[in-house]
């Protein structure tokens, strides 16, 4: 059971909830050095290395992330009157 964010109706159990993205924002992620474990080849197999010098960097970058999201009932999704 949930309350629809658009029509404010209480929706019965076992009826699908549609999560709809309303707003997104730009986000810049910084470089993070030596975060991920590295891998080495030993005997033809790839093995995880726990040594600090074998770790890899996370390059960071730019992207978009969700800033606002709403729950909608099936009727409001068909109407699309947000």
Backbone as XML, in Angstrom:
<?xml version="1.0"?>
<chain id="A" units="angstrom">
  <residue number="1" name="UNK">
    <atom name="N" x="0.836" y="-1.178" z="0.000"/>
    <atom name="CA" x="0.000" y="0.000" z="0.000"/>
    <atom name="C" x="0.883" y="1.243" z="0.000"/>
  </residue>
  <residue number="2" name="UNK">
    <atom name="N" x="0.439" y="2.253" z="-0.723"/>
    <atom name="CA" x="1.166" y="3.516" z="-0.782"/>
    <atom name="C" x="0.203" y="4.629" z="-1.159"/>
  </residue>
  <residue number="3" name="UNK">
    <atom name="N" x="0.657" y="5.860" z="-0.977"/>
    <atom name="CA" x="-0.142" y="7.023" z="-1.350"/>
    <atom name="C" x="0.456" y="7.621" z="-2.613"/>
  </residue>
  <residue number="4" name="UNK">
    <atom name="N" x="-0.380" y="7.820" z="-3.620"/>
    <atom name="CA" x="0.063" y="8.409" z="-4.883"/>
    <atom name="C" x="0.446" y="9.867" z="-4.645"/>
  </residue>
  <residue number="5" name="UNK">
    <atom name="N" x="1.584" y="10.287" z="-5.152"/>
    <atom name="CA" x="2.062" y="11.653" z="-4.956"/>
    <atom name="C" x="1.284" y="12.671" z="-5.777"/>
  </residue>
  <residue number="6" name="UNK">
    <atom name="N" x="0.601" y="12.219" z="-6.811"/>
    <atom name="CA" x="-0.134" y="13.139" z="-7.681"/>
    <atom name="C" x="-1.587" y="13.324" z="-7.230"/>
  </residue>
  <residue number="7" name="UNK">
    <atom name="N" x="-2.328" y="12.228" z="-7.089"/>
    <atom name="CA" x="-3.755" y="12.326" z="-6.756"/>
    <atom name="C" x="-4.028" y="12.147" z="-5.263"/>
  </residue>
  <residue number="8" name="UNK">
    <atom name="N" x="-3.015" y="11.829" z="-4.474"/>
    <atom name="CA" x="-3.125" y="11.683" z="-3.007"/>
    <atom name="C" x="-4.100" y="10.590" z="-2.581"/>
  </residue>
  <residue number="9" name="UNK">
    <atom name="N" x="-4.307" y="9.592" z="-3.424"/>
    <atom name="CA" x="-5.184" y="8.474" z="-3.108"/>
    <atom name="C" x="-4.367" y="7.344" z="-2.483"/>
  </residue>
  <residue number="10" name="UNK">
    <atom name="N" x="-4.976" y="6.616" z="-1.548"/>
    <atom name="CA" x="-4.358" y="5.433" z="-0.983"/>
    <atom name="C" x="-4.579" y="4.283" z="-1.959"/>
  </residue>
  <residue number="11" name="UNK">
    <atom name="N" x="-3.503" y="3.684" z="-2.429"/>
    <atom name="CA" x="-3.582" y="2.619" z="-3.434"/>
    <atom name="C" x="-3.550" y="1.276" z="-2.718"/>
  </residue>
  <residue number="12" name="UNK">
    <atom name="N" x="-4.379" y="0.354" z="-3.156"/>
    <atom name="CA" x="-4.491" y="-0.961" z="-2.517"/>
    <atom name="C" x="-3.195" y="-1.761" z="-2.654"/>
  </residue>
  <residue number="13" name="UNK">
    <atom name="N" x="-3.118" y="-2.793" z="-1.854"/>
    <atom name="CA" x="-1.953" y="-3.670" z="-1.880"/>
    <atom name="C" x="-1.878" y="-4.435" z="-3.196"/>
  </residue>
  <residue number="14" name="UNK">
    <atom name="N" x="-0.692" y="-4.807" z="-3.579"/>
    <atom name="CA" x="-0.377" y="-5.598" z="-4.776"/>
    <atom name="C" x="-0.660" y="-4.861" z="-6.084"/>
  </residue>
  <residue number="15" name="UNK">
    <atom name="N" x="-0.753" y="-3.528" z="-6.039"/>
    <atom name="CA" x="-0.868" y="-2.729" z="-7.255"/>
    <atom name="C" x="0.463" y="-2.033" z="-7.444"/>
  </residue>
  <residue number="16" name="UNK">
    <atom name="N" x="0.994" y="-2.114" z="-8.640"/>
    <atom name="CA" x="2.338" y="-1.635" z="-8.915"/>
    <atom name="C" x="2.487" y="-0.133" z="-8.679"/>
  </residue>
  <residue number="17" name="UNK">
    <atom name="N" x="3.608" y="0.225" z="-8.067"/>
    <atom name="CA" x="3.963" y="1.619" z="-7.827"/>
    <atom name="C" x="4.968" y="2.039" z="-8.898"/>
  </residue>
  <residue number="18" name="UNK">
    <atom name="N" x="4.698" y="3.119" z="-9.591"/>
    <atom name="CA" x="5.591" y="3.615" z="-10.631"/>
    <atom name="C" x="6.392" y="4.782" z="-10.082"/>
  </residue>
  <residue number="19" name="UNK">
    <atom name="N" x="7.700" y="4.606" z="-9.936"/>
    <atom name="CA" x="8.568" y="5.680" z="-9.455"/>
    <atom name="C" x="9.019" y="6.479" z="-10.666"/>
  </residue>
  <residue number="20" name="UNK">
    <atom name="N" x="8.681" y="7.767" z="-10.680"/>
    <atom name="CA" x="8.958" y="8.630" z="-11.810"/>
    <atom name="C" x="9.920" y="9.735" z="-11.402"/>
  </residue>
  <residue number="21" name="UNK">
    <atom name="N" x="10.942" y="9.960" z="-12.209"/>
    <atom name="CA" x="11.927" y="10.996" z="-11.939"/>
    <atom name="C" x="11.372" y="12.346" z="-12.361"/>
  </residue>
  <residue number="22" name="UNK">
    <atom name="N" x="11.400" y="13.308" z="-11.438"/>
    <atom name="CA" x="10.899" y="14.652" z="-11.697"/>
    <atom name="C" x="12.053" y="15.615" z="-11.979"/>
  </residue>
  <residue number="23" name="UNK">
    <atom name="N" x="13.117" y="15.547" z="-11.186"/>
    <atom name="CA" x="14.259" y="16.450" z="-11.341"/>
    <atom name="C" x="15.562" y="15.672" z="-11.286"/>
  </residue>
  <residue number="24" name="UNK">
    <atom name="N" x="16.528" y="16.135" z="-12.064"/>
    <atom name="CA" x="17.886" y="15.598" z="-11.985"/>
    <atom name="C" x="18.852" y="16.773" z="-11.844"/>
  </residue>
  <residue number="25" name="UNK">
    <atom name="N" x="20.079" y="16.478" z="-11.468"/>
    <atom name="CA" x="21.082" y="17.534" z="-11.332"/>
    <atom name="C" x="22.424" y="17.029" z="-11.818"/>
  </residue>
  <residue number="26" name="UNK">
    <atom name="N" x="23.259" y="17.961" z="-12.234"/>
    <atom name="CA" x="24.625" y="17.637" z="-12.645"/>
    <atom name="C" x="25.459" y="17.379" z="-11.401"/>
  </residue>
  <residue number="27" name="UNK">
    <atom name="N" x="26.335" y="16.411" z="-11.468"/>
    <atom name="CA" x="27.192" y="16.075" z="-10.339"/>
    <atom name="C" x="28.579" y="15.768" z="-10.866"/>
  </residue>
  <residue number="28" name="UNK">
    <atom name="N" x="29.593" y="16.264" z="-10.188"/>
    <atom name="CA" x="30.977" y="15.974" z="-10.565"/>
    <atom name="C" x="31.608" y="15.159" z="-9.447"/>
  </residue>
  <residue number="29" name="UNK">
    <atom name="N" x="32.162" y="14.022" z="-9.816"/>
    <atom name="CA" x="32.771" y="13.128" z="-8.851"/>
    <atom name="C" x="34.294" y="13.270" z="-8.926"/>
  </residue>
  <residue number="30" name="UNK">
    <atom name="N" x="34.964" y="13.443" z="-7.784"/>
    <atom name="CA" x="36.407" y="13.662" z="-7.787"/>
    <atom name="C" x="37.195" y="12.372" z="-8.026"/>
  </residue>
  <residue number="31" name="UNK">
    <atom name="N" x="38.448" y="12.527" z="-8.402"/>
    <atom name="CA" x="39.366" y="11.400" z="-8.549"/>
    <atom name="C" x="39.625" y="10.809" z="-7.172"/>
  </residue>
  <residue number="32" name="UNK">
    <atom name="N" x="39.580" y="9.477" z="-7.065"/>
    <atom name="CA" x="39.887" y="8.809" z="-5.797"/>
    <atom name="C" x="41.024" y="7.828" z="-6.049"/>
  </residue>
  <residue number="33" name="UNK">
    <atom name="N" x="42.220" y="8.154" z="-5.588"/>
    <atom name="CA" x="43.362" y="7.290" z="-5.854"/>
    <atom name="C" x="43.377" y="6.034" z="-4.976"/>
  </residue>
  <residue number="34" name="UNK">
    <atom name="N" x="43.820" y="4.937" z="-5.564"/>
    <atom name="CA" x="44.047" y="3.660" z="-4.881"/>
    <atom name="C" x="42.830" y="3.164" z="-4.110"/>
  </residue>
  <residue number="35" name="UNK">
    <atom name="N" x="41.688" y="3.107" z="-4.781"/>
    <atom name="CA" x="40.446" y="2.666" z="-4.146"/>
    <atom name="C" x="40.168" y="1.182" z="-4.407"/>
  </residue>
  <residue number="36" name="UNK">
    <atom name="N" x="40.275" y="0.767" z="-5.654"/>
    <atom name="CA" x="39.899" y="-0.604" z="-6.029"/>
    <atom name="C" x="41.077" y="-1.555" z="-5.929"/>
  </residue>
  <residue number="37" name="UNK">
    <atom name="N" x="40.770" y="-2.794" z="-5.543"/>
    <atom name="CA" x="41.798" y="-3.818" z="-5.502"/>
    <atom name="C" x="42.267" y="-4.140" z="-6.914"/>
  </residue>
  <residue number="38" name="UNK">
    <atom name="N" x="43.539" y="-4.420" z="-7.040"/>
    <atom name="CA" x="44.073" y="-4.803" z="-8.334"/>
    <atom name="C" x="44.055" y="-6.319" z="-8.488"/>
  </residue>
  <residue number="39" name="UNK">
    <atom name="N" x="44.355" y="-6.778" z="-9.684"/>
    <atom name="CA" x="44.420" y="-8.209" z="-9.957"/>
    <atom name="C" x="45.766" y="-8.529" z="-10.570"/>
  </residue>
  <residue number="40" name="UNK">
    <atom name="N" x="46.276" y="-9.699" z="-10.249"/>
    <atom name="CA" x="47.538" y="-10.155" z="-10.831"/>
    <atom name="C" x="47.302" y="-11.524" z="-11.456"/>
  </residue>
  <residue number="41" name="UNK">
    <atom name="N" x="48.129" y="-11.867" z="-12.422"/>
    <atom name="CA" x="48.040" y="-13.191" z="-13.041"/>
    <atom name="C" x="49.019" y="-14.119" z="-12.354"/>
  </residue>
  <residue number="42" name="UNK">
    <atom name="N" x="48.507" y="-15.246" z="-11.891"/>
    <atom name="CA" x="49.360" y="-16.238" z="-11.247"/>
    <atom name="C" x="48.959" y="-17.612" z="-11.774"/>
  </residue>
  <residue number="43" name="UNK">
    <atom name="N" x="49.837" y="-18.218" z="-12.515"/>
    <atom name="CA" x="49.541" y="-19.535" z="-13.067"/>
    <atom name="C" x="48.401" y="-19.516" z="-14.065"/>
  </residue>
  <residue number="44" name="UNK">
    <atom name="N" x="48.243" y="-18.424" z="-14.805"/>
    <atom name="CA" x="47.178" y="-18.313" z="-15.792"/>
    <atom name="C" x="45.837" y="-17.924" z="-15.209"/>
  </residue>
  <residue number="45" name="UNK">
    <atom name="N" x="45.772" y="-17.714" z="-13.884"/>
    <atom name="CA" x="44.527" y="-17.327" z="-13.240"/>
    <atom name="C" x="44.620" y="-15.885" z="-12.757"/>
  </residue>
  <residue number="46" name="UNK">
    <atom name="N" x="43.500" y="-15.203" z="-12.798"/>
    <atom name="CA" x="43.425" y="-13.832" z="-12.317"/>
    <atom name="C" x="43.089" y="-13.867" z="-10.820"/>
  </residue>
  <residue number="47" name="UNK">
    <atom name="N" x="43.984" y="-13.350" z="-9.982"/>
    <atom name="CA" x="43.816" y="-13.404" z="-8.538"/>
    <atom name="C" x="43.785" y="-11.987" z="-7.984"/>
  </residue>
  <residue number="48" name="UNK">
    <atom name="N" x="42.898" y="-11.728" z="-7.040"/>
    <atom name="CA" x="42.804" y="-10.405" z="-6.406"/>
    <atom name="C" x="44.035" y="-10.179" z="-5.531"/>
  </residue>
  <residue number="49" name="UNK">
    <atom name="N" x="44.620" y="-9.018" z="-5.701"/>
    <atom name="CA" x="45.798" y="-8.656" z="-4.929"/>
    <atom name="C" x="45.412" y="-7.676" z="-3.836"/>
  </residue>
  <residue number="50" name="UNK">
    <atom name="N" x="45.820" y="-7.965" z="-2.602"/>
    <atom name="CA" x="45.503" y="-7.094" z="-1.480"/>
    <atom name="C" x="46.649" y="-6.139" z="-1.150"/>
  </residue>
  <residue number="51" name="UNK">
    <atom name="N" x="47.690" y="-6.151" z="-1.966"/>
    <atom name="CA" x="48.817" y="-5.251" z="-1.714"/>
    <atom name="C" x="48.452" y="-3.834" z="-2.150"/>
  </residue>
  <residue number="52" name="UNK">
    <atom name="N" x="48.930" y="-2.857" z="-1.397"/>
    <atom name="CA" x="48.614" y="-1.457" z="-1.644"/>
    <atom name="C" x="49.108" y="-0.991" z="-3.013"/>
  </residue>
  <residue number="53" name="UNK">
    <atom name="N" x="50.279" y="-1.437" z="-3.418"/>
    <atom name="CA" x="50.853" y="-0.966" z="-4.685"/>
    <atom name="C" x="50.089" y="-1.471" z="-5.912"/>
  </residue>
  <residue number="54" name="UNK">
    <atom name="N" x="49.300" y="-2.544" z="-5.750"/>
    <atom name="CA" x="48.547" y="-3.101" z="-6.882"/>
    <atom name="C" x="47.154" y="-2.484" z="-7.030"/>
  </residue>
  <residue number="55" name="UNK">
    <atom name="N" x="46.782" y="-1.589" z="-6.141"/>
    <atom name="CA" x="45.448" y="-0.999" z="-6.206"/>
    <atom name="C" x="45.315" y="-0.062" z="-7.398"/>
  </residue>
  <residue number="56" name="UNK">
    <atom name="N" x="44.056" y="0.095" z="-7.875"/>
    <atom name="CA" x="43.767" y="0.953" z="-9.025"/>
    <atom name="C" x="43.003" y="2.193" z="-8.588"/>
  </residue>
  <residue number="57" name="UNK">
    <atom name="N" x="43.024" y="3.226" z="-9.440"/>
    <atom name="CA" x="42.356" y="4.488" z="-9.151"/>
    <atom name="C" x="40.929" y="4.487" z="-9.678"/>
  </residue>
  <residue number="58" name="UNK">
    <atom name="N" x="40.068" y="5.262" z="-9.007"/>
    <atom name="CA" x="38.736" y="5.553" z="-9.520"/>
    <atom name="C" x="38.849" y="6.894" z="-10.235"/>
  </residue>
  <residue number="59" name="UNK">
    <atom name="N" x="38.593" y="6.943" z="-11.547"/>
    <atom name="CA" x="38.843" y="8.166" z="-12.295"/>
    <atom name="C" x="37.882" y="9.314" z="-11.999"/>
  </residue>
  <residue number="60" name="UNK">
    <atom name="N" x="36.754" y="9.057" z="-11.350"/>
    <atom name="CA" x="35.774" y="10.126" z="-11.109"/>
    <atom name="C" x="35.066" y="10.481" z="-12.395"/>
  </residue>
  <residue number="61" name="UNK">
    <atom name="N" x="34.653" y="11.748" z="-12.538"/>
    <atom name="CA" x="34.011" y="12.193" z="-13.771"/>
    <atom name="C" x="32.759" y="12.990" z="-13.502"/>
  </residue>
  <residue number="62" name="UNK">
    <atom name="N" x="32.005" y="13.219" z="-14.561"/>
    <atom name="CA" x="30.760" y="13.983" z="-14.477"/>
    <atom name="C" x="29.587" y="13.076" z="-14.770"/>
  </residue>
  <residue number="63" name="UNK">
    <atom name="N" x="28.430" y="13.450" z="-14.234"/>
    <atom name="CA" x="27.241" y="12.661" z="-14.496"/>
    <atom name="C" x="26.000" y="13.358" z="-13.996"/>
  </residue>
  <residue number="64" name="UNK">
    <atom name="N" x="24.884" y="12.674" z="-14.097"/>
    <atom name="CA" x="23.616" y="13.209" z="-13.613"/>
    <atom name="C" x="23.088" y="12.254" z="-12.559"/>
  </residue>
  <residue number="65" name="UNK">
    <atom name="N" x="22.472" y="12.819" z="-11.505"/>
    <atom name="CA" x="21.847" y="11.988" z="-10.492"/>
    <atom name="C" x="20.451" y="12.504" z="-10.187"/>
  </residue>
  <residue number="66" name="UNK">
    <atom name="N" x="19.609" y="11.613" z="-9.679"/>
    <atom name="CA" x="18.220" y="11.942" z="-9.395"/>
    <atom name="C" x="18.164" y="12.822" z="-8.153"/>
  </residue>
  <residue number="67" name="UNK">
    <atom name="N" x="17.432" y="13.940" z="-8.233"/>
    <atom name="CA" x="17.270" y="14.787" z="-7.062"/>
    <atom name="C" x="15.838" y="14.733" z="-6.519"/>
  </residue>
  <residue number="68" name="UNK">
    <atom name="N" x="14.862" y="14.412" z="-7.385"/>
    <atom name="CA" x="13.484" y="14.292" z="-6.915"/>
    <atom name="C" x="12.768" y="13.204" z="-7.698"/>
  </residue>
  <residue number="69" name="UNK">
    <atom name="N" x="12.049" y="12.356" z="-6.952"/>
    <atom name="CA" x="11.374" y="11.218" z="-7.536"/>
    <atom name="C" x="10.030" y="11.064" z="-6.824"/>
  </residue>
  <residue number="70" name="UNK">
    <atom name="N" x="8.985" y="10.677" z="-7.537"/>
    <atom name="CA" x="7.659" y="10.534" z="-6.932"/>
    <atom name="C" x="7.089" y="9.142" z="-7.210"/>
  </residue>
  <residue number="71" name="UNK">
    <atom name="N" x="6.158" y="8.725" z="-6.326"/>
    <atom name="CA" x="5.429" y="7.463" z="-6.501"/>
    <atom name="C" x="4.097" y="7.773" z="-7.163"/>
  </residue>
  <residue number="72" name="UNK">
    <atom name="N" x="3.804" y="7.077" z="-8.255"/>
    <atom name="CA" x="2.544" y="7.302" z="-8.970"/>
    <atom name="C" x="1.761" y="6.003" z="-9.091"/>
  </residue>
  <residue number="73" name="UNK">
    <atom name="N" x="0.437" y="6.138" z="-9.078"/>
    <atom name="CA" x="-0.433" y="4.989" z="-9.292"/>
    <atom name="C" x="-0.572" y="4.761" z="-10.801"/>
  </residue>
  <residue number="74" name="UNK">
    <atom name="N" x="-1.069" y="3.605" z="-11.226"/>
    <atom name="CA" x="-1.213" y="3.325" z="-12.668"/>
    <atom name="C" x="-2.111" y="4.319" z="-13.396"/>
  </residue>
  <residue number="75" name="UNK">
    <atom name="N" x="-3.144" y="4.832" z="-12.749"/>
    <atom name="CA" x="-4.040" y="5.808" z="-13.395"/>
    <atom name="C" x="-3.310" y="7.105" z="-13.697"/>
  </residue>
  <residue number="76" name="UNK">
    <atom name="N" x="-2.513" y="7.600" z="-12.764"/>
    <atom name="CA" x="-1.781" y="8.855" z="-12.975"/>
    <atom name="C" x="-0.683" y="8.707" z="-14.020"/>
  </residue>
  <residue number="77" name="UNK">
    <atom name="N" x="-0.107" y="7.524" z="-14.125"/>
    <atom name="CA" x="0.925" y="7.293" z="-15.141"/>
    <atom name="C" x="0.295" y="7.367" z="-16.533"/>
  </residue>
  <residue number="78" name="UNK">
    <atom name="N" x="-0.916" y="6.820" z="-16.683"/>
    <atom name="CA" x="-1.599" y="6.876" z="-17.982"/>
    <atom name="C" x="-2.021" y="8.278" z="-18.337"/>
  </residue>
  <residue number="79" name="UNK">
    <atom name="N" x="-2.421" y="9.061" z="-17.345"/>
    <atom name="CA" x="-2.838" y="10.450" z="-17.588"/>
    <atom name="C" x="-1.633" y="11.349" z="-17.891"/>
  </residue>
  <residue number="80" name="UNK">
    <atom name="N" x="-0.518" y="11.106" z="-17.209"/>
    <atom name="CA" x="0.722" y="11.893" z="-17.367"/>
    <atom name="C" x="0.481" y="13.380" z="-17.161"/>
  </residue>
  <residue number="81" name="UNK">
    <atom name="N" x="-0.245" y="13.724" z="-16.114"/>
    <atom name="CA" x="-0.491" y="15.137" z="-15.811"/>
    <atom name="C" x="0.269" y="15.542" z="-14.534"/>
  </residue>
  <residue number="82" name="UNK">
    <atom name="N" x="1.565" y="15.542" z="-14.613"/>
    <atom name="CA" x="2.383" y="15.892" z="-13.440"/>
    <atom name="C" x="2.466" y="17.382" z="-13.266"/>
  </residue>
</chain>
